[in-house]
């Protein structure tokens, strides 16, 4: 896969607009939540335009519902395409999940049955979306807290089959791989090893929490720093997939911008140490 992003990025949130524009900001690119900018104008667009003048951008959506049974929302796709023409993103991504049913937006990233039928269903919809946008999209592996009794594929097989069938790429969320490995009892290192190397176009790094109700599940809260287990799995991902653009994703309990920059520096250091060394010619 040709990777149109390079280096290390952060999720752009309104509280960090001014930090992003500071001259000392050591970030290579920013990722926006697409739905936050499907508006007519206002301060968010004003700030986004200024930031887009200085940094490459990626667009990351939460409402595509690529695995849903409702027809694809054509109004949403038109808005997404309009935003893409304005932002000129290097990458457009969303989640491998379903988020709506019977016309109702559920505001959650719900898991899919891992079956051949689901692969065909998702792949057909991915091809429609890519045709509508005029470019490849990346799909992110989501965290989940249950599995379907009819699952015929493991997670790596499911992701790999969708890539092969649709031509999309993968946004590998390393935290989600760790969370799912814990919650469902599989080895996340083996999962990464089973994914197609050339399909991974971007990496997310985030934090999680232990279920406060005592279930023992890990919950993908994105409100904590990246933990040591996820950093170790990220190092493995770098050894497996190489120089993939990676970012820190934070969606709650926002720290000072300097703390995110420190996490980003940690990602750089881990990647530099783990990167496979090429033999001299």
C-alpha positions as CSV (number, residue, x, y, z in Angstrom):
1,X,0.0,0.0,0.0
2,X,1.2,3.5,-0.8
3,X,0.9,5.5,2.4
4,X,-0.1,9.1,1.8
5,X,0.6,10.1,5.4
6,X,4.0,10.0,7.0
7,X,5.2,10.2,10.6
8,X,3.1,10.7,13.7
9,X,-0.2,12.5,14.3
10,X,-2.8,13.5,16.8
11,X,-6.6,13.5,16.8
12,X,-7.6,17.1,16.4
13,X,-10.1,18.2,19.1
14,X,-11.5,21.7,19.6
15,X,-9.6,22.2,22.8
16,X,-6.4,21.8,20.9
17,X,-6.9,24.2,18.0
18,X,-4.6,26.9,19.3
19,X,-2.0,24.4,20.3
20,X,-2.0,22.9,16.8
21,X,-1.3,26.4,15.4
22,X,1.6,27.1,17.8
23,X,4.9,27.3,16.0
24,X,6.5,24.8,18.3
25,X,3.9,22.0,17.6
26,X,5.9,18.9,16.7
27,X,3.1,16.9,15.0
28,X,3.3,15.6,11.5
29,X,-0.4,15.5,10.7
30,X,-3.8,15.7,12.4
31,X,-6.9,13.5,12.1
32,X,-10.4,15.0,12.3
33,X,-13.7,13.3,13.2
34,X,-15.6,13.8,9.9
35,X,-19.0,14.4,11.4
36,X,-17.7,17.3,13.5
37,X,-17.3,19.3,10.3
38,X,-20.4,18.4,8.3
39,X,-21.7,21.9,9.1
40,X,-22.2,25.1,7.1
41,X,-19.4,27.1,8.7
42,X,-18.5,28.8,12.0
43,X,-15.4,28.7,14.2
44,X,-14.6,24.9,13.7
45,X,-14.3,25.4,9.9
46,X,-12.3,28.6,10.3
47,X,-9.8,26.9,12.6
48,X,-9.8,23.8,10.4
49,X,-8.9,25.8,7.3
50,X,-6.0,27.4,9.1
51,X,-4.7,24.1,10.4
52,X,-5.1,22.5,6.9
53,X,-2.8,25.2,5.5
54,X,0.0,23.9,7.8
55,X,-0.6,20.1,8.2
56,X,-1.7,17.1,6.2
57,X,-5.1,15.9,7.4
58,X,-6.9,12.6,7.7
59,X,-10.7,12.2,8.0
60,X,-12.1,9.6,10.4
61,X,-15.8,8.9,10.5
62,X,-18.1,7.3,13.0
63,X,-21.5,7.1,11.1
64,X,-20.9,5.3,7.8
65,X,-22.4,2.0,9.2
66,X,-20.6,0.0,6.6
67,X,-21.9,-3.2,8.1
68,X,-25.5,-2.1,8.5
69,X,-28.6,-3.5,6.8
70,X,-30.1,-0.1,6.0
71,X,-29.1,1.2,2.5
72,X,-26.1,3.4,2.5
73,X,-27.0,7.0,3.5
74,X,-26.5,8.9,0.2
75,X,-27.0,12.3,1.9
76,X,-24.2,11.4,4.4
77,X,-21.9,10.2,1.5
78,X,-22.5,13.5,-0.4
79,X,-21.7,15.5,2.8
80,X,-18.6,13.3,3.3
81,X,-17.5,13.9,-0.3
82,X,-18.1,17.7,0.0
83,X,-15.9,17.8,3.2
84,X,-13.2,15.8,1.4
85,X,-13.1,18.2,-1.4
86,X,-12.6,21.1,1.0
87,X,-10.1,19.3,3.4
88,X,-8.3,17.3,0.7
89,X,-7.5,14.5,3.2
90,X,-4.6,12.1,2.7
91,X,-6.8,9.3,4.2
92,X,-10.5,8.7,4.7
93,X,-11.5,6.1,7.2
94,X,-14.4,4.7,9.3
95,X,-15.1,1.6,11.4
96,X,-15.8,-2.0,10.5
97,X,-19.2,-2.1,12.4
98,X,-22.8,-1.0,12.1
99,X,-24.1,2.1,13.8
100,X,-27.7,2.5,12.6
101,X,-30.8,0.4,12.0
102,X,-34.3,1.1,10.6
103,X,-33.2,4.7,10.0
104,X,-32.2,5.3,13.7
105,X,-28.6,6.4,14.4
106,X,-27.5,4.4,17.5
107,X,-24.3,6.3,18.2
108,X,-22.3,3.2,19.0
109,X,-19.8,1.1,17.1
110,X,-21.5,-2.3,17.1
111,X,-19.8,-5.5,16.1
112,X,-20.6,-7.7,13.1
113,X,-20.9,-11.5,12.9
114,X,-17.6,-12.8,11.5
115,X,-19.0,-14.8,8.6
116,X,-18.5,-15.2,4.9
117,X,-21.9,-13.6,4.3
118,X,-20.9,-10.5,6.3
119,X,-17.7,-10.3,4.3
120,X,-19.6,-10.2,1.0
121,X,-22.1,-7.7,2.4
122,X,-19.5,-5.3,3.8
123,X,-17.3,-5.6,0.7
124,X,-20.1,-4.7,-1.7
125,X,-20.9,-1.6,0.4
126,X,-17.2,-0.6,0.6
127,X,-17.0,-0.7,-3.2
128,X,-20.0,1.6,-3.4
129,X,-18.4,4.1,-0.9
130,X,-15.1,4.0,-2.7
131,X,-16.8,4.7,-6.0
132,X,-18.8,7.6,-4.4
133,X,-15.6,9.2,-2.9
134,X,-13.3,8.4,-5.7
135,X,-10.6,6.9,-3.5
136,X,-9.8,3.9,-1.3
137,X,-11.0,4.0,2.3
138,X,-9.5,2.4,5.4
139,X,-11.7,0.4,7.9
140,X,-10.8,0.2,11.6
141,X,-11.0,-2.9,13.7
142,X,-13.4,-2.1,16.5
143,X,-13.4,-3.2,20.2
144,X,-16.2,-5.5,21.2
145,X,-17.6,-7.2,24.3
146,X,-19.4,-10.2,22.8
147,X,-19.0,-12.6,20.0
148,X,-21.7,-14.1,17.8
149,X,-22.4,-17.9,18.1
150,X,-22.4,-18.2,14.3
151,X,-18.9,-16.8,13.8
152,X,-17.0,-18.8,11.3
153,X,-13.9,-16.6,11.0
154,X,-11.5,-15.3,13.6
155,X,-10.9,-11.5,13.6
156,X,-7.8,-11.5,11.5
157,X,-9.5,-13.8,8.9
158,X,-12.5,-11.5,8.8
159,X,-10.5,-8.4,8.3
160,X,-8.2,-10.0,5.7
161,X,-11.2,-11.3,3.7
162,X,-12.9,-7.9,3.6
163,X,-9.6,-6.3,2.4
164,X,-9.2,-9.0,-0.3
165,X,-12.9,-8.8,-1.4
166,X,-13.3,-5.0,-1.4
167,X,-9.9,-3.4,-2.1
168,X,-10.1,-1.3,1.0
169,X,-7.2,-0.9,3.5
170,X,-7.0,-1.3,7.3
171,X,-6.7,1.3,10.0
172,X,-5.2,-0.9,12.7
173,X,-6.2,0.2,16.2
174,X,-3.6,-1.5,18.3
175,X,-5.5,-0.8,21.5
176,X,-8.6,-2.4,20.1
177,X,-6.6,-5.5,19.2
178,X,-5.3,-5.7,22.8
179,X,-8.8,-5.1,24.3
180,X,-10.4,-7.8,22.1
181,X,-7.6,-10.3,22.8
182,X,-8.2,-9.8,26.5
183,X,-12.0,-9.9,26.2
184,X,-12.3,-12.8,23.9
185,X,-9.3,-14.9,24.9
186,X,-7.1,-14.7,21.8
187,X,-3.5,-13.7,21.3
188,X,-3.4,-10.2,19.8
189,X,0.2,-10.7,18.6
190,X,-0.9,-13.7,16.6
191,X,-3.8,-11.6,15.2
192,X,-1.4,-9.0,13.9
193,X,0.8,-11.6,12.4
194,X,-2.2,-13.0,10.4
195,X,-3.1,-9.6,8.8
196,X,-1.9,-8.8,5.3
197,X,1.2,-6.6,5.7
198,X,0.5,-4.3,2.7
199,X,-3.1,-3.6,3.9
200,X,-2.4,-1.5,7.0
201,X,-2.3,2.2,6.0
202,X,-2.6,3.8,9.4
203,X,-2.4,3.0,13.1
204,X,-4.3,4.3,16.1
205,X,-2.9,4.2,19.7
206,X,-5.2,4.9,22.6
207,X,-6.0,4.0,26.2
208,X,-8.6,1.8,27.8
209,X,-10.2,1.1,31.2
210,X,-11.3,-1.9,33.3
211,X,-15.0,-2.3,33.5
212,X,-16.2,-0.5,36.7
213,X,-19.0,-3.1,37.1
214,X,-16.5,-5.9,37.7
215,X,-17.0,-8.0,34.6
216,X,-13.3,-8.2,34.0
217,X,-13.8,-6.8,30.5
218,X,-11.5,-4.0,29.2
219,X,-13.5,-1.1,27.8
220,X,-12.2,1.0,24.9
221,X,-12.7,4.4,26.6
222,X,-10.0,6.5,24.9
223,X,-9.7,8.5,28.1
224,X,-6.4,7.1,29.4
225,X,-2.8,7.2,28.3
226,X,-1.5,4.3,26.2
227,X,-0.6,1.5,28.6
228,X,2.6,-0.6,28.6
229,X,0.9,-3.6,27.1
230,X,-0.4,-1.6,24.1
231,X,3.0,0.0,23.6
232,X,4.6,-3.4,23.5
233,X,2.0,-4.6,20.9
234,X,2.7,-1.4,18.9
235,X,6.4,-2.3,18.8
236,X,5.4,-5.7,17.4
237,X,3.1,-3.9,14.8
238,X,6.0,-1.8,13.6
239,X,8.2,-4.9,13.2
240,X,5.4,-6.5,11.3
241,X,4.1,-3.7,9.1
242,X,7.0,-1.3,9.0
243,X,6.8,2.5,8.7
244,X,3.1,3.0,9.1
245,X,1.8,6.5,10.1
246,X,0.6,6.3,13.7
247,X,-1.4,8.6,16.0
248,X,-2.5,9.1,19.5
249,X,-6.3,9.2,19.9
250,X,-7.9,10.8,22.9
251,X,-11.7,11.3,23.2
252,X,-12.3,12.1,26.8
253,X,-10.5,13.2,30.0
254,X,-8.4,15.5,27.8
255,X,-4.9,16.2,29.1
256,X,-2.8,19.2,28.4
257,X,-1.5,19.2,24.9
258,X,2.1,18.7,26.2
259,X,1.1,15.3,27.6
260,X,-0.1,14.2,24.2
261,X,3.1,15.4,22.6
262,X,5.0,13.3,25.2
263,X,3.0,10.2,24.2
264,X,3.7,11.0,20.6
265,X,7.4,11.2,21.3
266,X,7.2,7.8,23.0
267,X,5.6,6.4,19.8
268,X,8.4,7.9,17.7
269,X,11.0,6.3,20.0
270,X,9.4,2.9,20.0
271,X,9.0,2.9,16.2
272,X,12.6,4.0,15.7
273,X,13.8,1.1,17.9
274,X,11.5,-1.5,16.5
275,X,11.7,-0.6,12.8
276,X,13.3,-3.4,10.8
277,X,16.7,-2.3,9.6
278,X,17.3,-2.6,5.9
279,X,20.6,-4.2,4.7
280,X,22.9,-1.8,3.0
281,X,23.1,-2.2,-0.8
